[in-house]
C-alpha cells in the first residue's frame, strides 16, 4: 500500500518519543513550501494513521518538521535555552506513486539521524 509514515525514537531515554508535534509540507512548482497537515506521535512514537495514503501521495519534494525542542522540554532535562535542536526539518523526495515511504527519526537533544525505512 502506498503512503507516507514516520516514527520518532528518543535515543536519550531509549524509547519511542510520544507527543512529538510534526508538520508536513510539499514544495510547489515555484519551490515554495505548502503546508499540508500536522500530527502528534502516539505512545509508540508513530502516527495513528499515515501522513499521506493512497491518492494523497504525489510525486515531488516534501518536508516533515519535527518539533523536538518542545518534546525534550517535557522530559525535564537540564538543557540550556534555546535548545540546540528546536526543530528538525527533513526534506525528501517521493519518486514512486505506488511506493511506501517511511521516514524514521532517531533523536537526542544534541543530534539526530534519519533514513528511509520500510
C-alpha positions as CSV (number, residue, x, y, z in Angstrom):
1,X,0.0,0.0,0.0
2,X,1.4,3.4,-0.9
3,X,1.8,6.1,1.7
4,X,4.0,8.1,4.0
5,X,4.6,7.3,7.6
6,X,7.2,8.2,10.3
7,X,8.5,7.0,13.6
8,X,10.4,9.0,16.3
9,X,12.8,7.3,18.7
10,X,14.2,9.1,21.7
11,X,17.8,7.9,21.9
12,X,18.4,9.7,25.3
13,X,15.8,7.7,27.1
14,X,15.9,4.6,24.8
15,X,12.2,4.6,23.9
16,X,9.7,5.9,21.4
17,X,9.0,9.6,21.5
18,X,5.4,10.2,22.4
19,X,3.6,13.6,21.7
20,X,6.1,14.9,19.2
21,X,4.4,17.6,17.1
22,X,5.0,17.1,13.3
23,X,4.2,19.4,10.4
24,X,4.1,18.2,6.8
25,X,4.9,20.4,3.8
26,X,5.2,19.9,0.0
27,X,7.2,22.0,-2.4
28,X,5.1,23.5,-5.2
29,X,6.3,24.3,-8.8
30,X,7.8,27.6,-7.6
31,X,9.8,25.8,-4.8
32,X,7.5,27.3,-2.1
33,X,6.7,25.0,0.8
34,X,3.0,24.5,1.1
35,X,1.6,23.3,4.5
36,X,-0.4,20.1,4.2
37,X,-1.1,18.9,7.8
38,X,0.1,18.4,11.3
39,X,0.0,15.4,13.7
40,X,1.3,14.1,17.0
41,X,3.2,10.8,17.6
42,X,1.4,8.2,19.8
43,X,2.9,6.1,22.7
44,X,4.8,4.0,20.1
45,X,6.4,7.2,18.6
46,X,4.3,6.6,15.4
47,X,1.3,8.4,13.9
48,X,-2.1,6.8,14.4
49,X,-2.6,6.9,10.6
50,X,-0.2,7.6,7.7
51,X,0.6,11.2,7.0
52,X,-0.4,10.5,3.4
53,X,-2.0,7.5,1.9
54,X,-3.3,6.2,-1.4
55,X,-4.1,9.0,-3.8
56,X,-2.8,11.7,-1.4
57,X,0.8,10.5,-2.2
58,X,2.1,12.6,-5.1
59,X,5.5,12.8,-6.8
60,X,7.6,15.7,-5.5
61,X,9.7,17.1,-2.7
62,X,8.3,17.0,0.9
63,X,9.4,18.2,4.3
64,X,8.5,17.0,7.7
65,X,9.3,19.3,10.6
66,X,9.8,17.5,13.9
67,X,9.3,19.9,16.9
68,X,12.0,18.3,19.0
69,X,12.7,21.2,21.4
70,X,9.2,21.1,22.7
71,X,9.3,17.4,23.2
72,X,12.6,17.4,25.2
73,X,11.2,20.2,27.4
74,X,8.6,17.8,28.7
75,X,11.4,15.4,29.8
76,X,12.9,17.7,32.5
77,X,16.4,17.5,31.2
78,X,18.9,20.2,32.1
79,X,19.4,21.8,28.7
80,X,20.1,25.5,28.1
81,X,17.6,27.6,26.3
82,X,17.1,27.7,23.4
83,X,17.8,24.0,22.8
84,X,20.5,23.0,20.4
85,X,17.8,21.3,18.3
86,X,14.5,23.1,18.4
87,X,13.0,21.9,15.1
88,X,14.4,19.2,12.8
89,X,13.4,19.7,9.2
90,X,13.7,16.6,7.0
91,X,13.4,17.0,3.2
92,X,12.9,14.0,1.0
93,X,11.5,13.2,-2.5
94,X,8.7,10.9,-3.4
95,X,9.7,9.2,-6.7
96,X,7.2,6.3,-6.8
97,X,3.5,6.9,-6.6
98,X,2.8,3.4,-5.5
99,X,5.7,3.2,-3.0
100,X,5.6,3.3,0.7
101,X,7.8,5.9,2.3
102,X,8.7,5.5,6.0
103,X,10.8,8.4,7.4
104,X,12.1,7.4,10.9
105,X,13.9,10.0,13.1
106,X,16.4,8.9,15.8
107,X,16.9,11.8,18.0
108,X,18.6,13.2,21.2
109,X,18.7,16.9,22.3
110,X,22.1,17.1,20.5
111,X,21.9,15.1,17.3
112,X,19.7,13.1,15.0
113,X,19.7,10.5,12.2
114,X,17.1,10.0,9.5
115,X,16.7,7.3,6.9
116,X,14.2,5.7,4.5
117,X,12.8,2.8,6.5
118,X,10.5,0.0,5.3
